[in-house]
């Protein structure tokens, strides 16, 4: 039985980078067949159709079918996983409220189409920015679909944080664990090393030997570097992150579906954990158990960390209020 995966924005760069890894089995492994539904706006159909031709030419053994459409009812029909990558980017002179309004017009109808057409076990991963609030809009519009079926990508931020720690410590990135992202996928996010380990040892102690005053290094170097890495990549390569965003999306969806053996990061609907207002789509340290994200509870959060978490949560609350003012919640 093949798994049906719907990908929006399939004609874009991140979508293109994702398609071939999914078809090759990187998402669910070498035994699981997949069907791909490529959903695009009319202007993006040619790009998606070209990608579909290449997928056919690659003759992937695990790929059973590819369909390209600009009809959301068709695109989400029977979807077990929906990867919402396509979003309205922020243009010159565009205020954040304008960006939220533009994306509300995309993710609201997509949420409704998911409720109407997707499979009963659908899981929705939102990649397009502003990802947290886009996930909130989609979930609010998906009448009858449990809110815990929606999550937003902060795994890219976690991967960036782990990579920066590995480079600073001169350690393999695989040895860096438990570096969760709190809050919003934005410059306000808080990458947290309080419980992080390197090869089983506390990261904070290892950092002290390398950087001296750890708090100063975190505040002045590490946190800004992680939070603004996307802008750094745009400045260097002339366009935004593509392959790393696709790779993090694979990590996120695979962990959600297959489960985790340790903490990771995902933005999920808050139930009030750690004082985050209920209903916000906020990034937490999480585990995936039996296809469900579960917040890692009971962690000590000191005042220094709390202030940073609260600042990012306040931004999420402001975004929710702005969307409410548009009548989308």
C-alpha positions in Angstrom: 0.0 0.0 0.0 1.6 3.3 -1.1 1.6 6.4 1.0 0.1 9.5 -0.6 2.1 12.7 -0.1 0.8 16.0 -1.3 3.4 18.7 -1.8 2.4 22.4 -2.3 4.7 24.8 -4.1 6.1 21.7 -6.0 7.4 23.9 -8.8 9.6 25.9 -6.5 13.2 25.2 -5.5 12.5 23.6 -2.1 9.8 21.5 -3.6 12.1 20.4 -6.4 14.8 19.5 -3.9 12.3 17.5 -1.9 10.7 15.5 -4.6 13.7 13.4 -5.6 14.6 12.5 -2.1 11.1 11.4 -1.3 10.9 9.3 -4.5 14.3 7.7 -3.7 13.0 6.5 -0.3 14.8 9.0 2.0 11.5 9.9 3.7 10.0 6.5 4.7 12.7 4.0 3.8 13.5 1.6 1.0 10.4 -0.6 1.5 7.6 2.0 1.4 6.0 3.0 -1.9 4.8 6.5 -2.4 2.3 8.4 -4.6 3.1 12.1 -5.1 0.5 14.9 -5.6 2.1 18.1 -6.8 -0.1 21.1 -6.0 0.7 24.4 -7.5 -0.8 27.7 -8.4 -1.5 28.1 -12.1 1.7 30.1 -12.7 3.8 27.3 -11.2 2.2 24.4 -13.0 4.9 24.3 -15.8 7.6 23.9 -13.2 5.8 21.1 -11.4 5.0 19.4 -14.7 8.7 19.5 -15.6 9.6 18.0 -12.3 7.0 15.2 -12.8 8.6 14.4 -16.2 12.0 14.1 -14.5 10.6 11.9 -11.8 9.3 9.6 -14.4 12.6 9.6 -16.2 14.5 8.7 -13.0 12.5 5.5 -12.8 12.3 5.4 -9.0 11.2 1.9 -8.0 9.3 3.2 -5.0 7.4 5.9 -6.9 4.0 4.5 -7.9 2.4 7.6 -9.3 2.7 11.4 -9.8 -0.1 13.8 -10.4 0.2 17.6 -11.0 -2.8 19.9 -10.3 -3.8 23.4 -9.3 -7.0 22.1 -7.8 -6.7 21.7 -4.0 -9.5 19.2 -3.8 -7.6 16.9 -6.2 -4.2 17.7 -4.7 -5.1 16.8 -1.2 -7.4 13.8 -2.1 -6.4 10.8 0.1 -3.3 12.5 1.4 -1.6 10.8 4.3 1.0 13.5 4.5 0.7 17.1 3.3 3.8 19.2 3.0 2.8 22.8 2.7 5.9 24.4 1.2 4.4 27.0 -1.1 3.9 30.4 0.6 3.8 34.1 -0.3 7.3 35.5 0.2 7.8 38.9 1.7 8.2 41.5 -1.0 9.8 45.0 -1.0 7.9 47.4 1.2 5.7 44.6 2.6 4.8 44.9 6.2 4.4 41.7 8.3 0.7 42.3 8.5 0.5 42.3 4.7 2.5 39.1 4.7 0.1 37.4 7.2 -2.9 38.6 5.2 -1.4 37.2 1.9 -0.6 33.8 3.5 -4.0 33.6 5.2 -5.5 33.6 1.7 -3.4 30.6 0.9 -3.3 28.5 4.0 -7.0 29.0 5.0 -8.3 27.4 1.8 -5.7 24.7 2.0 -6.8 23.8 5.5 -10.4 23.6 4.3 -9.4 21.4 1.4 -7.4 19.1 3.7 -10.5 18.7 5.9 -12.6 17.9 2.8 -10.3 15.6 0.9 -7.4 14.2 2.8 -7.1 10.8 4.4 -8.3 10.2 8.0 -4.8 9.9 9.2 -3.4 13.0 7.5 -0.4 14.7 9.0 0.3 18.3 7.9 3.8 19.8 8.0 4.0 23.5 7.3 7.3 24.8 5.8 6.2 28.0 4.1 6.9 31.1 6.2 5.7 32.5 8.5 5.4 28.8 9.3 4.1 28.8 12.8 1.2 31.2 12.1 0.5 29.6 8.7 0.1 26.3 10.5 -2.3 28.0 12.9 -4.4 29.3 10.0 -4.5 26.0 8.2 -5.5 24.1 11.4 -8.2 26.6 12.3 -9.6 26.2 8.7 -9.5 22.4 8.8 -12.9 21.7 10.4 -12.9 18.2 12.0 -9.2 17.6 11.7 -7.6 17.4 15.1 -5.2 20.3 15.7 -2.4 17.9 16.7 -2.2 16.8 13.0 -0.6 20.1 12.2 3.0 21.1 12.9 5.4 23.7 11.6 9.1 23.2 10.7 11.7 24.4 13.2 14.0 21.4 12.5 16.1 23.6 10.2 16.8 25.9 13.1 17.8 23.0 15.3 20.0 21.5 12.6 21.7 24.9 12.2 22.2 25.1 16.0 23.7 21.6 16.2 26.0 22.3 13.3 27.3 25.5 14.9 27.9 23.8 18.2 29.7 20.9 16.4 32.0 23.4 14.5 32.8 25.3 17.7 33.6 22.1 19.7 35.3 20.3 16.9 32.9 17.4 17.3 30.9 15.3 14.8 27.4 16.8 14.5 25.9 13.4 15.2 27.4 13.7 18.7 25.4 16.9 19.5 22.0 16.1 21.0 19.1 17.8 22.8 19.3 21.3 21.3 15.7 22.3 21.1 14.2 25.4 19.5 11.7 27.3 21.5 9.1 29.8 20.1 8.7 31.2 16.6 10.6 30.3 13.4 11.9 33.8 13.1 14.7 36.0 14.5 13.1 35.8 17.9 13.6 32.0 18.2 15.5 30.6 21.2 18.0 27.7 20.5 18.5 26.3 23.9 21.7 24.5 25.0 20.8 24.1 28.7 20.3 20.3 28.3 22.5 19.7 25.3 25.1 17.0 25.2 28.2 16.3 23.1 29.0 12.5 23.0 27.0 12.3 26.3 28.8 15.2 28.1 27.2 18.5 28.9 27.7 21.0 26.1 27.9 24.0 28.4 31.0 22.6 30.2 32.7 21.8 26.9 31.9 25.3 25.6 33.5 27.0 28.6 36.8 25.6 27.6 36.5 26.9 24.1 34.7 30.3 24.4 35.2 31.4 28.0 32.0 33.2 29.1 29.3 30.9 27.7 26.4 33.2 28.3 28.2 36.1 26.5 29.0 33.7 23.6 25.4 32.5 23.4 23.9 36.0 23.4 26.4 37.7 21.1 27.4 34.9 18.7 25.5 31.6 18.8 21.9 32.7 19.1 22.2 35.5 16.5 24.1 33.2 14.1 21.4 30.5 14.3 18.5 33.0 14.2 19.8 34.9 11.2 21.4 32.0 9.3 18.8 32.3 6.5 19.7 35.9 5.9 23.4 35.0 5.9 22.8 32.4 3.2 20.8 34.9 1.1 23.7 37.3 1.3 26.3 34.7 0.3 24.5 32.7 -2.4 22.0 35.3 -3.6 18.9 33.3 -2.7 17.4 31.6 0.3 18.1 28.2 1.8 16.9 25.3 -0.4 18.7 22.0 0.1 19.0 22.5 3.9 15.3 23.4 4.2 14.4 20.3 2.1 16.7 18.1 4.3 15.2 19.4 7.5 11.7 18.8 6.1 12.6 15.2 5.4 14.0 14.9 9.0 10.8 16.4 10.5 8.3 14.3 8.6 10.3 11.1 9.0 10.6 11.6 12.7 6.9 12.4 13.0 5.9 9.2 11.1 8.6 6.8 12.4 9.2 8.1 15.9 12.2 9.5 17.7 14.7 8.0 20.2 15.5 11.4 21.7 14.4 15.1 21.7 14.0 17.1 18.6 12.2 20.4 17.7 8.8 21.0 16.2 6.2 23.8 16.3 3.0 22.3 17.5 -0.3 23.5 19.0 0.3 24.5 22.6 -1.7 22.9 25.4 -0.3 25.4 27.9 3.1 23.7 28.4 5.7 25.9 29.9 3.3 28.7 30.2 2.8 29.1 26.5 -0.8 30.3 25.8 -3.0 27.5 24.6 -3.6 27.4 20.9 -0.4 29.0 19.7 1.7 27.0 17.3 5.0 27.2 19.2 8.2 25.3 18.9 9.1 23.0 21.9 11.5 20.2 22.7 9.4 17.2 21.5 9.5 13.5 21.0 7.4 11.6 18.4 5.6 8.6 19.8 3.2 6.5 17.8 2.8 9.2 15.2 2.1 12.0 17.7 4.4 14.9 18.9 4.7 15.0 22.6 6.3 18.0 24.5 9.2 17.0 26.7 7.9 18.3 30.0 9.5 18.9 33.4 12.6 20.7 32.1 14.2 23.4 34.3 14.0 26.8 32.5 16.1 29.5 34.2 15.2 33.2 34.1 17.7 33.9 31.3 16.1 31.4 29.1 12.6 32.2 30.1 13.0 35.8 29.0 14.0 34.7 25.5 11.2 32.1 25.3 8.7 34.7 26.4 9.9 37.2 23.8 9.4 34.7 21.0 6.0 33.6 22.4 4.9 37.3 22.5 5.7 37.6 18.8 3.5 34.5 18.1 0.7 36.1 20.1 1.0 39.3 18.1 0.8 37.3 14.9 -2.3 35.4 16.1 -3.9 38.7 17.0 -3.1 40.1 13.6 -4.7 37.1 11.9 -7.7 37.3 14.2 -8.2 40.9 13.0 -8.4 39.5 9.5 -11.2 37.2 10.5 -9.2 34.1 9.9 -9.4 32.6 13.4 
